[in-house]
């Protein structure tokens, strides 16, 4: 086991996944989490086959599958007419094609898998109440500066500190995140409170004019995750803000009563203003590197935020493990391997919001026609670049 620790700023899913991946390569790892305890805020997330490829690579595939609901369909509904536009079968052909399922999980359950793996590994130290505000480095080491005044020294610092990463701001300095103009409201309700005729084993999208609703089962069908979004141009960003039922309903008064019923069954709604950033080329500053949302924050419309962070974790550990005495080259290789793939997901997530989730009028009619004309095989062909194992072959790396 190599002596000097790698420091990870941020104990979310990406940070803990990186800790597990690096420890498996023999590195000592110290994770610094700002919160008083390790936990994930939020509810459900969708995981494509590429996420399960990452779990398998970390020998956590069985654990991830044990908490997942393997949905049978992606279902697209018209939120104005309540008609089904199309559905995509995610069972036998899809799973055989990509070698892994499409599933939904509770974010807290997924975080718990990585947290337990970290707690069980002797090479990983988990610290909480450690607010990383910046770093200093020389040719041999890097020190994470904590708000308390403490400095934590290591060989490498990974900024996995999210959308508003302080590590990123120190060397990229690209200001606050871009406000996308959308507000997302989230609720989790017991399954028995979900309308019986909507209890589908599907990730269901009700697409409306400048709004949409998503729902799917979680936690062994004990609850349903509700995530609904409207394009209301909020002037400033906020996260996990409690809101009233009437505030939520305001952006969905024109949707079909069947879709509105989903909102009426929600409770304890919280709101997030959706934000992302433009792709950037600079991920590395000496012995400092970005991962996950700190590197490539993206909108939710591709359901790939956590998936990309997991891929980052696997690739970073693989490349550092190959060149443990040449961090500079290993970090540059990581940047090259990940840059174009994550940028593509970032930008396509924006396009999906515009052209699939929120179009109106003729734009929506065209979407409906194109989606209905797409066969399962064509759907899979279009997403093979994303869902095939990203670890099966290595992208080219410039010398």
C-alpha positions in Angstrom: 0.0 0.0 0.0 1.5 3.4 -1.0 2.2 5.6 2.0 1.1 9.1 1.2 -2.6 9.7 1.1 -4.7 10.9 -1.8 -7.1 13.6 -0.4 -10.7 13.7 -1.7 -12.7 16.9 -1.1 -16.3 15.8 -1.0 -18.0 12.7 0.4 -20.9 12.3 -2.0 -21.4 9.4 -4.4 -18.5 10.5 -6.7 -16.1 11.1 -3.9 -16.8 7.9 -2.1 -16.7 5.9 -5.3 -13.3 7.4 -6.1 -12.1 6.4 -2.6 -13.2 2.8 -3.1 -11.6 2.7 -6.6 -8.3 4.2 -5.4 -8.1 2.0 -2.3 -8.5 -1.1 -4.4 -5.4 0.0 -6.3 -3.4 0.2 -3.1 -3.6 4.0 -2.4 -4.2 5.4 1.0 -7.2 7.8 0.8 -8.5 10.5 3.1 -12.0 11.8 2.4 -12.9 15.3 3.7 -16.7 15.9 4.0 -18.0 19.4 4.8 -21.2 18.2 6.5 -21.3 16.9 10.1 -22.1 13.4 8.9 -22.0 11.5 5.6 -25.4 11.5 3.9 -27.0 12.2 0.5 -29.7 14.7 0.1 -32.4 13.9 -2.5 -34.5 10.9 -3.5 -34.5 8.8 -6.6 -31.9 8.6 -9.4 -31.9 6.6 -12.6 -28.9 4.5 -13.5 -28.2 3.4 -17.1 -26.2 0.2 -17.9 -23.0 2.2 -17.9 -23.4 2.8 -14.2 -23.7 -0.9 -13.6 -20.5 -1.5 -15.6 -18.8 0.8 -13.1 -20.3 -1.0 -10.1 -19.1 -4.3 -11.6 -15.6 -2.9 -12.1 -15.5 -2.0 -8.4 -16.9 -5.4 -7.3 -20.0 -3.6 -6.0 -22.4 -4.8 -8.7 -24.3 -7.3 -6.5 -24.7 -4.7 -3.8 -26.0 -2.1 -6.2 -28.5 -4.6 -7.8 -29.8 -5.5 -4.3 -31.1 -1.9 -3.8 -32.3 -1.3 -7.3 -35.7 -1.5 -8.9 -35.2 -2.9 -12.5 -37.8 -1.1 -14.4 -39.4 -2.6 -17.5 -40.0 0.5 -19.6 -39.2 4.1 -20.3 -42.6 5.5 -20.9 -43.3 8.8 -22.6 -46.7 10.4 -22.0 -48.2 13.6 -23.4 -48.9 15.8 -20.3 -51.5 17.8 -22.2 -53.6 15.0 -23.7 -52.6 12.2 -21.3 -52.0 10.0 -24.4 -49.0 7.6 -24.5 -46.5 8.8 -27.1 -44.3 5.7 -26.9 -42.6 3.3 -24.6 -39.2 1.6 -24.7 -38.9 -2.0 -23.5 -35.9 -2.3 -21.1 -36.2 -6.0 -20.5 -34.6 -8.9 -22.4 -33.3 -7.3 -25.6 -32.1 -4.1 -23.9 -30.3 -6.0 -21.1 -28.7 -8.5 -23.5 -27.6 -5.7 -25.8 -25.8 -3.7 -23.1 -25.0 -6.4 -20.7 -26.6 -4.7 -17.8 -30.0 -3.3 -16.8 -31.6 0.1 -16.5 -32.7 0.7 -13.0 -33.7 3.3 -10.4 -32.4 3.6 -6.8 -32.8 5.8 -3.8 -29.8 8.1 -3.7 -29.4 7.5 0.0 -29.3 3.8 -0.5 -26.7 4.1 -3.3 -24.6 6.4 -1.2 -24.8 3.9 1.7 -23.2 1.2 -0.4 -20.1 3.3 -1.0 -20.1 4.5 2.6 -20.1 1.0 3.9 -17.4 0.0 1.5 -15.2 2.9 2.6 -15.8 2.2 6.3 -14.7 -1.5 5.8 -11.5 -0.7 3.9 -8.4 -0.1 6.1 -6.8 2.2 3.6 -9.7 4.8 3.7 -10.0 7.5 6.3 -13.4 9.3 6.5 -13.5 12.7 8.1 -16.6 14.9 8.5 -17.0 18.6 9.5 -14.1 19.3 7.2 -15.0 22.3 5.0 -12.3 22.5 2.3 -12.0 26.1 1.1 -8.9 25.8 -1.1 -5.4 24.3 -1.5 -1.7 25.0 -1.7 0.8 22.8 -3.4 4.5 22.5 -4.2 6.3 20.1 -6.4 5.9 17.1 -4.1 2.7 17.5 -2.1 -0.6 19.4 -2.0 -2.4 20.6 1.1 -6.2 21.0 1.4 -7.0 24.1 3.4 -9.9 23.7 5.8 -12.2 26.5 7.1 -11.0 25.6 10.6 -7.5 26.6 9.7 -6.2 23.0 9.5 -4.2 21.9 6.5 -4.4 18.3 5.4 -1.4 17.2 3.3 -1.3 14.5 0.6 0.2 13.5 -2.7 -2.9 14.4 -4.7 -6.2 16.4 -4.2 -9.4 15.3 -5.9 -12.0 18.0 -6.1 -15.3 16.0 -5.8 -17.0 18.9 -4.1 -19.9 19.3 -6.5 -21.6 22.0 -8.6 -20.2 24.9 -6.5 -16.8 23.4 -6.2 -14.3 25.6 -4.3 -11.4 23.5 -5.7 -12.6 24.3 -9.2 -13.0 28.0 -8.5 -9.4 28.3 -7.3 -7.9 27.3 -10.6 -10.7 27.6 -13.2 -12.4 30.7 -11.7 -15.4 30.5 -13.9 -17.9 32.0 -11.5 -21.3 30.7 -10.4 -23.1 27.9 -12.2 -25.4 28.7 -15.1 -29.0 28.9 -14.1 -31.0 26.9 -16.6 -34.3 28.6 -16.1 -36.0 25.5 -14.6 -37.2 24.6 -11.1 -37.5 21.0 -10.1 -39.8 19.9 -7.3 -39.3 16.6 -5.6 -41.4 14.4 -3.3 -41.4 10.8 -2.2 -44.7 9.2 -1.3 -45.8 5.7 -0.1 -46.8 3.5 -3.0 -50.4 3.2 -1.7 -50.8 6.9 -2.1 -49.8 6.8 -5.8 -52.9 6.5 -8.1 -53.4 2.8 -8.7 -53.6 3.3 -12.5 -50.2 5.0 -12.5 -48.3 2.4 -10.5 -46.2 1.3 -13.5 -42.9 -0.5 -13.3 -41.5 2.3 -15.5 -39.6 5.5 -15.5 -42.4 7.6 -16.7 -42.1 11.0 -18.3 -45.1 13.3 -18.8 -43.9 15.9 -21.3 -45.7 19.2 -21.5 -45.2 22.7 -22.7 -42.3 24.1 -20.7 -42.9 21.5 -18.0 -42.7 17.8 -17.3 -43.4 15.2 -14.6 -41.4 12.1 -13.8 -42.3 9.2 -11.5 -41.0 5.7 -10.8 -41.0 3.2 -7.9 -38.2 3.0 -5.4 -36.9 1.0 -2.4 -38.5 -2.3 -3.3 -41.8 -0.6 -4.4 -42.3 0.9 -0.9 -42.4 4.4 -2.3 -42.7 6.4 -5.5 -40.3 9.1 -6.5 -41.9 12.2 -8.0 -39.8 14.8 -9.7 -41.5 17.5 -11.7 -40.0 20.5 -13.5 -41.3 23.7 -15.0 -39.5 26.4 -17.0 -40.2 29.4 -14.8 -37.0 31.4 -15.1 -36.1 31.7 -11.4 -33.9 34.7 -10.8 -31.5 33.0 -8.4 -30.4 29.5 -7.5 -31.5 27.6 -4.4 -31.6 23.9 -3.3 -33.8 21.7 -1.2 -36.1 24.7 -0.4 -39.5 23.6 1.2 -42.4 24.8 -0.9 -46.2 24.6 -0.6 -48.5 22.5 -2.8 -49.9 25.6 -4.4 -46.4 26.8 -5.3 -45.7 23.5 -7.0 -49.0 23.4 -8.9 -48.5 26.9 -10.3 -46.4 25.7 -13.2 -48.6 22.8 -14.1 -52.1 24.3 -14.3 -52.4 23.5 -18.0 -51.5 19.8 -17.8 -54.1 17.1 -18.0 -56.0 16.3 -14.8 -54.5 12.8 -14.8 -51.0 14.3 -14.7 -52.1 16.9 -12.1 -53.3 14.0 -9.9 -49.6 13.1 -9.4 -48.9 16.5 -7.9 -52.0 16.4 -5.7 -50.6 13.2 -4.1 -47.2 14.7 -3.4 -46.2 15.8 0.1 -43.3 17.6 1.7 -42.3 19.1 -1.6 -38.8 20.6 -1.9 -37.5 22.7 -4.8 -34.2 23.0 -6.6 -33.2 25.5 -9.3 -31.5 23.5 -12.0 -28.0 24.6 -12.9 -25.1 23.4 -15.0 -21.9 24.7 -16.5 -20.3 24.8 -19.9 -17.8 22.1 -20.6 -14.2 23.1 -19.9 -10.8 21.7 -21.0 -8.9 22.5 -17.8 -9.5 19.7 -15.2 -6.0 19.6 -13.7 -3.8 22.0 -11.8 -0.6 20.3 -10.8 -1.5 17.7 -8.2 -5.2 18.8 -8.2 -7.9 17.2 -10.3 -11.7 17.5 -10.7 -14.2 14.7 -10.7 -18.0 14.4 -11.1 -20.1 17.6 -10.8 -17.0 19.6 -9.9 -15.7 18.8 -13.4 -18.8 18.5 -15.5 -22.1 19.5 -13.9 -25.1 18.6 -16.1 -28.8 19.0 -16.2 -31.0 16.0 -15.2 -32.5 15.3 -18.7 -30.0 12.6 -19.6 -30.1 11.0 -16.1 -26.4 10.7 -16.2 -24.9 12.9 -13.4 -24.2 10.0 -11.0 -23.3 7.7 -13.9 -20.6 10.0 -15.2 -19.1 10.5 -11.7 -18.9 6.7 -11.3 -17.1 6.4 -14.6 -14.7 9.2 -13.5 -13.9 7.3 -10.3 -13.1 4.1 -12.1 -11.0 5.7 -14.8 -9.0 7.9 -12.4 -8.1 5.0 -10.2 -7.2 2.8 -13.2 -4.9 5.5 -14.7 -3.2 6.4 -11.4 -2.7 2.8 -10.7 -0.8 2.4 -14.0 1.4 5.3 -13.3 1.7 5.7 -9.5 5.0 7.6 -9.8 4.0 9.9 -12.6 0.8 11.6 -11.4 1.2 14.4 -13.9 0.9 12.1 -16.9 -1.8 10.0 -15.2 -4.0 13.0 -14.5 -3.5 14.3 -18.1 -4.5 10.9 -19.4 -7.6 10.9 -17.2 -8.6 14.3 -18.5 -8.2 13.2 -22.1 -10.1 10.0 -21.5 -13.1 11.7 -19.8 -13.3 15.2 -21.4 -15.2 14.6 -24.7 -17.5 12.0 -23.3 -18.7 14.1 -20.4 -18.9 17.2 -22.6 -21.2 15.3 -25.0 -23.5 14.3 -22.1 -23.5 17.8 -20.7 -24.6 19.3 -24.0 -27.0 16.6 -25.1 -28.7 16.9 -21.7 -29.5 20.5 -22.6 -30.8 19.4 -26.0 -33.0 16.7 -24.5 -34.6 19.3 -22.2 -35.5 21.5 -25.2 -36.5 18.9 -27.7 -38.0 16.0 -25.7 -39.1 17.2 -22.2 -40.4 20.7 -22.8 -41.5 21.4 -26.4 -44.9 22.9 -27.4 -47.0 23.2 -30.4 -45.6 21.8 -33.7 -42.3 21.2 -31.9 -44.1 18.7 -29.6 -46.0 17.1 -32.5 -42.7 16.6 -34.3 -41.2 15.0 -31.2 -44.1 12.7 -30.9 -43.8 11.6 -34.5 -40.1 11.0 -34.3 -40.3 9.1 -31.1 -43.1 6.8 -32.4 -41.1 6.0 -35.5 -38.1 4.9 -33.5 -37.8 1.1 -33.0 -36.2 -0.5 -29.9 -33.2 -1.5 -32.0 -32.8 2.1 -33.3 -33.1 3.4 -29.8 -30.4 1.1 -28.6 -28.2 2.0 -31.6 -28.5 5.7 -30.8 -27.4 5.1 -27.2 -24.7 2.5 -27.7 -22.0 5.1 -27.3 -23.3 5.8 -23.8 -24.6 2.5 -22.5 -21.9 0.1 -23.8 -19.2 -0.5 -21.3 -16.9 2.6 -21.2 -14.1 0.4 -19.9 -14.1 -2.2 -22.6 -11.7 -0.2 -24.7 -9.5 2.8 -24.1 -10.0 6.1 -25.9 -6.9 7.3 -27.7 -4.6 9.4 -25.6 -2.3 12.0 -27.2 1.4 11.6 -26.5 
